Amino acid sequence: MSHETVLSNARIVLSDRVVDGHLVLRDGLIAAIGEGPATGEDMGGDTLVPGLVELHTDHIEGHYLPRPKVRWNKLAAIQAHDAQIASSGITTVFDALRVGMDENADIGARDMRDMADAIARSVAEDRLRADHFIHLRCEVSAGDVVEGFEAMMGNELVKLASLMDHAPGQRQFVDIDTYRSYYQGKMKLSDAEFDTFCRRRIEESEANAPGSRIHIAARCREEGIALASHDDATLAHVAEAIGFGIALAEFPTTMEAARASHEAGLKVLMGAPNVVRGGSHSGNISAFDLGEAGVLDILSSDYVPFSLIQAAFQLGAERADLAAAIRLVTKNPAETVGLTDRGEIAVGKRADLVRVRPVQAEAPVVRAVLREGRRVA
């Protein structure tokens, strides 16, 4: 039998405007949108937005490795991660798993492959609240990146891959002094040890990155996996991305690269923590500045799940355009990876919804989360 729910007395954020009215949900889909009152579950004037779509979060690793040398049960780690994701209003998430390791990594390729299998098992066993896919973060400077990438093929949840190089002098860390301040203290290295570390990373990048980029980009085209660039800083980086058929420019580090990517039709993604904090923790371009320039398309929670909805409501208030801000975390990311059945409140779309009580100058309150019409948080 058909199951129907009416949500009334709500402030509904559509893709292009906000209306006061009600929604009719039927069999997991949005069946009707109406303005004005209706008989149904009273939302008390709260705001309804589409379920958030998260394309890049490496938050899951912290649950698997909660302390140095401590590896948690994978299913339990995934469920803990999923609970925080869902309670933050995220109904579709791309869990980012590392591919390409170095000798200093506290996690290995086998761990990542097992984690991918555990995510697939969790989905198959209906353990999770949000809809989960996998994003492969491919460190192209690493010698084992191609091997690690190929080991992930066959997992049907792999829908996105990004090409990244965190070697000093590259992309995110064009400035060696910034790289030094970020890594030297973290790794507790002397100046001499740090210089040796940098030389080794640069040599690895020069030896491995060019061929690995070509191989992974070609395989993604063959497998129908969406491809992203990462930390583009120059026009040459953007030209390379266009040549690879990349659809998503993640975290460009300069206005020049962001503008060129946007003008070329790539969707520009920045971190929601960048918005909430008012700037990049690495000293790169501000997401707010990209938004002001009209070249920001998507936000990602990156390392703080709740930052996604927090940043969207912050931008919506600052610009007096909540619909546009919500598109950054719903419709735009969904369309970029081909998920056309979700990402907006529209008739026929999935009833992935978040009930929110906005609080001026504070974090919004997520009061309920529905995935395909079923409450999950």
C-alpha positions in Angstrom: 0.0 0.0 0.0 1.1 3.6 -0.7 2.4 5.5 2.3 1.7 9.3 2.5 2.9 12.0 4.9 2.1 15.7 4.9 4.5 18.2 6.5 2.7 21.5 7.1 3.5 24.9 8.4 7.0 24.9 7.1 9.4 27.4 5.5 10.4 25.4 2.4 13.7 26.1 0.6 13.2 25.4 -3.1 16.1 25.6 -5.6 15.3 29.2 -6.5 13.2 30.7 -3.7 11.7 30.1 -0.2 8.0 29.6 0.3 5.7 29.1 3.3 3.7 26.0 2.8 3.5 22.3 3.0 4.9 19.1 1.4 3.2 15.8 0.5 5.6 12.8 0.7 4.5 9.5 -0.9 6.5 6.3 -1.1 9.8 8.0 -0.4 9.4 10.8 -3.0 8.1 14.3 -2.9 4.5 14.1 -4.4 3.4 17.7 -4.1 4.5 21.1 -2.9 1.8 23.6 -1.8 1.8 27.1 -0.4 -0.3 27.9 2.6 -1.7 25.7 5.4 -2.6 22.0 5.2 -3.6 19.2 7.5 -0.6 17.2 8.5 2.5 17.1 10.8 3.0 20.6 12.0 6.6 21.8 11.4 6.1 24.8 13.7 7.4 27.2 11.1 10.8 25.5 10.9 12.8 25.5 7.7 12.8 22.4 5.4 15.9 22.0 3.1 16.9 19.2 0.8 19.2 16.5 2.4 22.7 17.7 2.1 25.1 16.0 -0.4 28.7 15.7 0.8 31.4 14.9 -1.9 34.6 14.9 0.1 35.0 14.0 3.8 37.9 12.2 5.2 36.2 12.3 8.6 35.7 8.5 8.6 39.5 7.9 9.2 39.3 9.5 12.7 36.7 6.9 13.8 38.8 4.0 12.5 42.0 5.4 14.0 40.8 7.2 17.2 44.4 7.1 18.7 47.9 6.3 17.3 48.2 2.6 16.7 44.6 2.0 17.7 42.4 0.4 14.9 38.7 0.3 15.7 36.2 -2.3 14.5 35.5 -1.1 10.9 31.7 -1.6 11.0 31.5 0.2 14.3 33.7 3.0 13.0 31.6 3.4 9.9 28.3 3.5 11.9 29.7 6.1 14.3 30.8 8.2 11.3 27.4 7.7 9.7 25.5 8.8 12.8 27.4 12.1 12.9 27.0 12.6 9.2 23.2 12.0 9.3 22.7 14.2 12.4 24.4 17.0 10.6 21.8 16.9 7.9 23.8 15.0 5.3 21.8 12.3 3.6 24.2 11.5 0.8 27.9 11.2 1.5 31.0 10.3 -0.5 33.4 8.8 2.1 37.0 9.7 1.0 39.5 6.9 1.3 43.2 7.4 0.7 44.9 5.7 -2.2 48.7 6.0 -2.4 50.7 5.8 0.9 54.1 6.9 2.2 56.3 5.5 4.9 55.0 8.0 7.4 51.3 7.0 7.0 49.7 5.4 10.0 47.3 3.6 7.8 48.0 1.2 4.8 46.5 0.2 1.5 45.1 -2.9 2.9 43.3 -0.9 5.6 41.7 1.3 2.9 40.6 -1.7 0.8 39.1 -3.4 3.8 37.4 -0.1 4.8 35.9 0.1 1.3 34.6 -3.4 1.6 33.2 -2.7 5.0 31.3 0.4 3.7 29.8 -1.8 0.9 28.8 -4.4 3.5 27.2 -1.8 5.7 25.2 -0.5 2.8 24.1 -4.0 1.8 23.1 -4.8 5.4 21.1 -1.6 5.8 23.3 -0.5 8.7 23.5 3.2 7.8 21.3 6.3 8.0 22.8 8.2 5.1 23.3 7.0 1.5 27.0 6.2 1.2 29.4 6.2 -1.8 33.2 6.2 -2.0 35.6 8.9 -3.1 39.2 7.8 -3.8 41.7 10.4 -2.8 44.6 9.5 -5.1 48.0 10.8 -3.9 49.6 10.6 -7.4 53.1 11.2 -6.0 53.1 7.9 -4.1 54.7 4.9 -5.7 51.9 2.6 -5.0 49.0 4.8 -6.0 48.1 3.0 -9.2 48.2 -0.4 -7.5 46.0 0.9 -4.7 43.6 2.4 -7.2 43.2 -0.8 -9.1 42.6 -2.7 -5.9 39.5 -0.6 -5.4 38.0 -1.4 -8.8 35.0 -3.7 -8.6 33.5 -1.9 -5.6 30.3 -0.5 -7.1 30.2 2.4 -4.5 33.3 4.0 -6.0 31.8 7.0 -7.9 34.4 9.7 -7.5 38.2 10.0 -7.6 40.5 13.0 -7.1 44.0 13.5 -8.3 46.1 15.2 -5.6 49.8 15.9 -4.9 50.8 17.2 -1.5 54.5 17.3 -2.1 56.2 20.6 -1.1 56.3 23.1 -3.9 53.1 21.7 -5.4 49.5 23.1 -5.3 48.4 23.4 -1.7 52.0 24.0 -0.6 53.6 26.1 -3.3 55.2 28.1 -0.5 57.8 25.9 1.3 57.5 28.0 4.4 53.8 27.2 4.7 54.6 23.5 4.2 57.3 23.7 6.9 54.9 25.3 9.4 52.2 22.7 8.7 54.4 19.6 8.7 57.6 20.1 10.6 56.0 20.6 14.0 53.4 17.9 13.3 56.1 15.4 12.5 58.6 16.6 15.1 61.5 16.9 12.7 64.7 18.8 13.0 65.6 21.3 10.2 68.0 18.8 8.6 65.4 16.0 8.9 62.8 18.2 7.4 65.0 19.2 4.5 65.7 15.5 3.7 62.0 14.8 4.0 61.2 17.5 1.5 63.7 16.4 -1.0 62.4 12.9 -0.9 58.8 14.0 -1.4 59.7 16.2 -4.4 61.7 13.4 -6.0 58.7 11.0 -5.5 56.4 13.5 -7.1 58.6 14.1 -10.1 59.0 10.3 -10.6 55.4 9.2 -10.1 52.9 12.0 -10.5 52.8 12.5 -14.3 52.2 8.8 -15.2 49.9 8.1 -12.3 47.6 11.1 -13.3 47.4 9.8 -16.9 46.6 6.2 -15.8 44.0 7.0 -13.2 42.2 9.6 -15.4 42.0 7.1 -18.2 40.7 4.3 -15.9 38.1 6.7 -14.5 36.8 7.4 -18.0 36.6 3.6 -18.7 34.8 2.9 -15.4 32.4 5.9 -15.5 33.9 7.4 -12.3 33.6 11.1 -11.9 37.1 12.8 -11.7 38.2 15.8 -9.6 41.4 17.9 -9.6 42.7 19.0 -6.2 44.4 22.2 -5.0 44.9 23.7 -8.5 47.0 26.8 -8.2 47.9 27.9 -11.8 46.4 28.2 -15.3 48.6 25.2 -16.3 47.0 23.1 -13.6 43.5 24.0 -14.9 44.5 23.3 -18.5 45.7 19.8 -17.4 42.4 19.2 -15.6 40.4 20.2 -18.7 42.5 17.8 -20.7 41.7 15.0 -18.4 38.0 15.6 -18.6 37.7 16.6 -15.0 34.3 17.8 -13.8 35.1 19.1 -10.3 37.9 21.4 -9.1 38.4 20.7 -5.4 39.9 23.4 -3.2 41.7 25.6 -5.8 44.3 27.7 -3.9 44.2 30.9 -6.0 41.6 33.1 -7.5 43.2 32.7 -10.9 42.8 28.9 -10.8 39.2 29.1 -9.4 38.1 31.6 -12.0 39.6 29.7 -14.9 38.1 26.4 -13.7 34.6 28.0 -13.3 34.8 29.6 -16.7 35.8 26.3 -18.3 32.7 24.6 -16.8 34.3 22.8 -13.9 32.4 23.0 -10.7 34.5 24.7 -8.0 34.4 23.1 -4.6 35.7 24.7 -1.4 35.6 23.7 2.3 32.7 24.7 4.5 35.2 25.1 7.4 36.9 27.8 5.3 33.6 29.7 5.4 32.9 29.1 9.1 36.4 30.1 10.1 36.6 33.0 7.7 39.6 31.7 5.8 41.8 28.7 4.9 43.8 27.0 7.6 46.7 26.7 5.0 46.7 30.4 4.2 45.2 29.9 0.7 42.3 31.7 -1.0 39.1 32.3 1.1 35.9 30.5 0.1 34.0 33.7 0.9 36.1 35.6 -1.7 35.4 33.0 -4.3 31.7 33.3 -3.5 31.9 37.1 -3.8 33.5 36.7 -7.2 30.8 34.3 -8.4 33.1 31.3 -8.9 32.0 29.1 -6.0 29.7 26.2 -6.9 29.9 23.6 -4.1 30.8 23.4 -0.4 32.2 20.3 1.3 32.4 19.6 5.1 35.9 18.2 4.6 36.9 17.4 8.2 33.9 18.8 10.2 30.5 17.3 9.2 28.3 19.9 10.8 30.2 22.7 9.1 28.3 22.0 5.9 24.9 23.1 7.1 26.4 25.8 9.3 28.2 27.4 6.4 25.1 27.2 4.2 22.9 29.1 6.7 25.7 31.5 7.5 26.1 32.4 3.8 22.3 32.5 3.4 22.0 35.1 6.2 25.0 37.2 5.0 23.7 37.4 1.4 20.0 37.3 2.2 19.6 34.4 -0.3 19.1 31.1 1.5 18.1 29.3 -1.7 21.4 30.1 -3.4 23.4 29.1 -0.4 21.5 25.8 0.0 22.2 24.9 -3.7 26.0 24.9 -2.8 25.4 21.9 -0.5 22.6 20.1 -2.3 21.6 20.5 -5.9 25.1 21.5 -7.3 27.0 18.6 -5.8 24.3 16.1 -6.7 24.3 17.2 -10.3 28.1 17.2 -10.6 28.3 13.5 -9.8 25.2 12.5 -11.8 22.8 12.0 -8.9 19.7 13.6 -10.6 17.1 12.0 -8.3 18.0 14.2 -5.3 19.4 17.6 -4.2 16.3 19.8 -4.4 12.8 19.9 -3.1 10.9 19.2 -6.3 8.0 16.9 -7.3 9.4 13.5 -8.2 12.7 13.9 -6.3 13.7 11.8 -3.3 12.2 12.9 0.0 15.6 13.6 1.5 14.8 16.4 3.9 16.3 18.3 6.8 14.2 20.1 9.3 16.1 23.1 10.7 15.5 25.8 13.3 17.8 28.7 12.2 19.3 30.6 15.1 20.7 34.1 14.2 24.4 34.5 14.7 24.7 30.9 16.0 24.8 27.4 14.6 21.4 26.2 13.2 19.6 23.4 15.0 19.0 20.2 13.0 15.7 18.9 14.4 15.0 16.0 12.1 16.5 14.3 9.0 14.5 12.2 6.5 16.0 9.9 3.9 13.5 8.8 1.2 10.7 9.9 3.6 12.0 7.8 6.5 13.3 9.6 9.6 17.0 8.7 10.2 18.0 11.3 12.7 
